[in-house]
Amino acid sequence: MSILFYFFIILNCLTFLVTAYDKLLAIKNKRRISERNLLLTTVIGGTIGSGLAMLVFRHKTSKMSFLWKFFLIGILQVFIVYFYVIKSK
């Protein structure tokens, strides 16, 4: 398998853990990870891990501004993959 595949597996696992950790900090009323950093992990390829963590931990699911940004990132990534990978064949 490609090294890129392993990169995305590791990145999505790390993104899942970062989002879970932010939820733990929220429960304990501690200083949180910024939304910017959470979205940054999504932008660089952790969309699946972030989405799974949002569902599993019910984290950031009621904050519409975050959800709009998250889904916009996901849609853009789908278009990029479609046009870069599929259209280039």
C-alpha positions as CSV (number, residue, x, y, z in Angstrom):
1,M,0.0,0.0,0.0
2,S,1.0,3.6,-0.6
3,I,2.6,5.6,2.1
4,L,-0.1,8.2,1.5
5,F,-2.7,5.7,2.7
6,Y,-0.9,5.1,6.0
7,F,-0.4,8.9,6.4
8,F,-4.2,9.4,6.1
9,I,-4.9,6.5,8.5
10,I,-2.6,8.0,11.1
11,L,-3.8,11.5,10.5
12,N,-7.4,10.5,11.0
13,C,-6.6,8.6,14.2
14,L,-4.8,11.6,15.5
15,T,-7.6,13.9,14.5
16,F,-10.1,11.6,16.3
17,L,-8.0,11.7,19.5
18,V,-7.6,15.5,19.4
19,T,-11.3,16.0,19.0
20,A,-12.0,13.5,21.8
21,Y,-9.4,15.3,24.0
22,D,-11.2,18.6,23.3
23,K,-14.5,17.1,24.4
24,L,-12.8,15.9,27.6
25,L,-11.5,19.4,28.2
26,A,-15.0,20.8,27.6
27,I,-16.5,18.4,30.2
28,K,-13.8,19.4,32.8
29,N,-14.3,23.2,32.0
30,K,-10.6,23.5,31.1
31,R,-9.0,25.6,28.5
32,R,-10.0,24.2,25.1
33,I,-8.4,23.5,21.7
34,S,-9.3,26.3,19.4
35,E,-11.8,25.7,16.6
36,R,-9.2,26.9,14.2
37,N,-6.9,24.1,15.2
38,L,-9.7,21.5,15.1
39,L,-10.6,22.7,11.6
40,L,-6.9,22.7,10.6
41,T,-6.7,19.0,11.4
42,T,-9.7,18.5,9.2
43,V,-8.3,20.6,6.3
44,I,-5.1,18.6,6.1
45,G,-7.0,15.3,5.7
46,G,-8.5,14.3,9.0
47,T,-12.1,14.8,7.9
48,I,-13.1,11.2,8.6
49,G,-11.5,11.1,12.1
50,S,-13.1,14.5,13.0
51,G,-16.5,13.5,11.7
52,L,-16.4,10.2,13.6
53,A,-15.3,11.9,16.8
54,M,-18.1,14.4,16.4
55,L,-20.7,11.6,16.1
56,V,-19.2,9.4,18.9
57,F,-18.7,12.1,21.4
58,R,-21.5,14.5,20.3
59,H,-18.9,17.2,20.1
60,K,-19.5,20.4,18.2
61,T,-22.7,19.0,16.7
62,S,-24.9,21.8,17.9
63,K,-22.6,24.7,16.9
64,M,-23.8,25.6,13.5
65,S,-20.9,27.9,12.6
66,F,-18.5,25.0,13.2
67,L,-20.7,22.5,11.3
68,W,-20.9,24.8,8.2
69,K,-17.1,25.1,8.1
70,F,-16.7,21.4,8.6
71,F,-19.1,20.4,5.8
72,L,-17.6,23.1,3.5
73,I,-14.2,21.6,4.0
74,G,-15.5,18.1,3.4
75,I,-17.3,19.1,0.1
76,L,-14.2,20.9,-1.1
77,Q,-12.1,17.8,-0.4
78,V,-14.5,15.6,-2.4
79,F,-14.3,18.0,-5.3
80,I,-10.5,18.1,-5.1
81,V,-10.2,14.4,-5.0
82,Y,-12.7,14.0,-7.9
83,F,-11.0,16.5,-10.2
84,Y,-7.4,15.6,-9.3
85,V,-7.6,11.8,-9.1
86,I,-10.6,10.8,-11.3
87,K,-10.5,13.5,-14.0
88,S,-6.7,13.1,-14.4
89,K,-7.1,9.5,-15.7
